[in-house]
Amino acid sequence: MKNSIVKSLIFVSMFFSCIAFAMDLDEAKNKGLVGEKDNGYLGVVVAQQDAQALVVDINAKRKVVYQNLANKNGITVQQVEKLAAQKAYDKTTAGHYLWVGGKWIKK
């Protein structure tokens, strides 16, 4: 039960945290500049200042959401990050990058 609540909250939180940056994040993913990492956060695929700034900003917001979810559900931030990474990997569009086995691959 807790896992389904946490998964739902992560999905909603990620959705709303990305709305403000939807154009920029989508554009960065479409250009292959950023990708989803296996730790629940974004990573820079191609080093560009604007991509790095976007990653830092979104990751800081994700960290706050993950901490709040962990506190509300009595679990660790690492558990929330793992669930968020699974959701992000599942939702990643074909052609976008994922961090797998220590390297970037296209889905």
N, C-alpha and C positions, 0 to 999 in steps of 0.2 A: 504494500500500500504506500509506504513512504517513498519507495523508488518511483512509483508512477506519479506521485505528487511532485517529487523533485524533477522528474523528467518533464512534466507539463510546465512547471515553473521555469525551468531552464529554457524550454522552447519559447515561451511567451517573453521571457526576459531578453533572450537573444534577438527575437523579432523586433521588440521595441528599441533595444539598444542599437540596432542596425538601421532603423528607419531614418534617423537623423543623418546618417552617413550613407544611405542606400545608394545614391548616385556615385559617390566617391568610392565606396567599397566595391560596388558592382563593377565600376570602371577599372579599378585596380585589379580585381580578380579576372575580369575579361582580358585585360592586357597581360596577364601572367606575372604581375608585380608582387602579389601577395597570395598566400594560401593558408589553409587551416592546418594547425599542428596537432599532434597527438596529445597535447597537454591542455586542450581547451582554448587555446589562444591563437591569434594570427601570427604569421611569420613573414618576413620579407624574402621573396624569391629572387627578385632583381633589385639590387641596391639603387634606390632613388630617394632623394630627400623627402619628397612628398609622400611616397609610399611608407617610408619609415615613420614619418610623423603620424600618418593615419593609423598604422599598426600600434604605435605607442598609445595613442588616444583611445582607440577601441579596446585594447587590452586592459588599460587602466579601468575603463568602465565595466568590462567583463569581470575583472577581479572584485570590484565592489559588489556586483550582483552575485557572484559565486560565494563571497563571504557571507552576504545576507542570507542566501539560501542555506548555506551550511549551518548558520546560527539558528535559523527557523526550524530546521529539520534534525538538529542534533547529530550532524555528521561532519566529517572533515571537509575542508576546502578541496583537498586532493580528490575526494570522492565526487564532489560536484564537478570538478574540472574533468575528471574521467568521463562522467556521464555527458557533459557538455561536448567533449571531443567526439564521443560516439555519435551524438546528434548532428554535430557539424559535418562529420565525415559522411553520414547518411544523406544529408541535405545538399552536399556539394555537387554542383552541376558538372556534367561531363566536360572535360577540357580544362577544368580548373585544377589548381595544384593542391596536393595533400603531402604532408610530411610522413613518409613511411620508411622504416628501417634506416633512419639517419640521412635520408635524401628526399628531395622533392620529386614527385611523380605526378603525371596528369591522370585524373580520374577517367 
